[in-house]
Amino acid sequence: MSEITILCENSVGRRGSAEHGFSALVETPEGNILFDTGAGKFLIDNALEFGKDLRSIEKIVLSHGHDDHAGGLAKILALKGKVDIHAHPEVFRDRWLIKKDSDHRTFKGIPFKKAFLSSLGANFIVNRDFQEILPGVFLTGEVPRITTFEQPDENQKYWDGSNYATDPFPDDQSLIVRSDKGLTIIFGCAHAGMINIIHHAMAKTGIKHIHALIGGTHLGFLGPERMAASIAELQNFSISHLACSHCTGFEGAFSLHQTFGERFHYGNVGFSLDMG
């Protein structure tokens, strides 16, 4: 049996502490994976609250290079020591949040230098392509952008050496767990587009049924028309569970709940699911 437990998220149920960010522990018979590390405040506290020993992890996966997904790296490395970290080669991009018609810039990249993390025991393994990192557990690699409505967020920028350009997030990748129940797809923020990611996962694995979609979908930043288009397209898939959270936003979560009813769960801190 494989199980996922959300350890960092914007909200909580009855236990744990909330922070803006995302992290989930994926426990499988073949080894345990920490998917993202939150913003760095409550990852270890929440793991202890839910009886999870983070020293048991064999790998860390970074969904993309944002501070609210990689901010806990130093703390987990101090606890675990040497560990493989899977990420895209452009995960350390110089990233900024610059809202339209504003000169204010907020740094959003990974808040640590790669050399510092390496000194703490991080062994970075980079990939651009789809790959299996444990038996039955896959990284999407770079996701083809095939939809017309899942466009980059114009407020998300990166410094390309001469300008602040809109960030297409080539490093955005998701984790896929295959089981007899189907595919469980775990998003960080789904900057590549939730629908694009699902199509890519099904094409690469040959499996059409989705047991669960878990994590940030970025629906909260798409605007009403693109949100509606994404949810309409989502209904074309065979999905048993949705536990969407983080950058899904309350409006996005409400719309998903209206559409999918009891299949929708809000994936806050402490949410867990048997993946089969």
Residue, then its C-alpha position, 0 to 999 in steps of 0.5 A: m500500500s502507498e499513502i500520501t500525507i500533506l504536511c504543508e499547506n495554506s490551511v489546516g483541519r483540526r491539527g497542525s500548523a498552516e503556512h503558504g506553501f506545499s509539501a507532501l510525504v509519499e510513502t511507498p513499499e519501495g521507499n519514501i519521497l518528500f514532494d516539496t518542502g513548504a515555505g520552511k516554517f512548519l514542515i518538521d513540526n507537522a511531520l511530528e504532529f502526524g507521526k511521520d519520521l522525515r529521516s525515512i525519506e529516500k528522495i526529495v522532489l522539487s516541483h519547481g523553483h519557488d520559495d513556498h515549495a523549497g523554503g524548507l530544504a535547509k531544515i530537512l537537510a539538517l535533519k536528514g543529511k545526505v539525500d538525492i534531490h530530483a529537480h529540473p536543471e532550471v529550478f534555480r532561476d532568478r524568479w520574481l513576483i511583479k504585479k501588472d502596473s507595479d514597480h514593486r518586486t518580490f523575490k520568489g526563487i529558491p531562498f538558498k544557493k545550490a552550493f549551500l544546499s550541497s554542503l548540507g548533503a543535497n545531491f541534485i539529480v536533474n532531469r528534463d524528461f519523463q523518468e521513473i525514480l522508484p518502481g511505479v513512481f514517475l516524474t513528468g519532466e517538462v510537460p508539453r503545453i497543448t491547451t489554448f487556455e492554460q497560459p503563463d501567469e503574467n505576474q510571475k517573472y524571471w530575470d533572463g539576464s537583461n529583462y524581467a520576462t514572463d516565466p513559462f516555468p519549464d521546470d514545473q513537473s509533477l509526481i505520478v504514482r501508479s497502482d491498481k487503482g489508477l494514477t495519483i498525480i501530485f501537483g506543486c502548482a501546476h504551472a504547466g497547466m493541470i490539463n496539460i499535465i494530466h494528458h502527459a501523464m496518461a500518454k506516458t503511462g498508458i493509463k487513463h483512470i486517475h485515482a487522485l489529483i492532489g496539490g496546487t492547481h493554480l486555478g486561483f490565478l487563472g481568472p474566471e474564464r480560464m478556470a471554467a475552461s479547465i474545470a469543464e475539460l477536467q470533467n472529461f477524465s475518469i477521476s475518483h478523487l480530487a484533493c486540490s489545495h494551495c494555489t487552487g484558491f477558495e473560488g477554485a476549490f468551491s467550483l471543484h466541489q460544486t462540479f465533483g461533489e463527494r469526490f472533492h476533498y480540500g487537501n489541507v495539512g493532515f489530509s491523507l489518502d491511500m493510493g493503492 
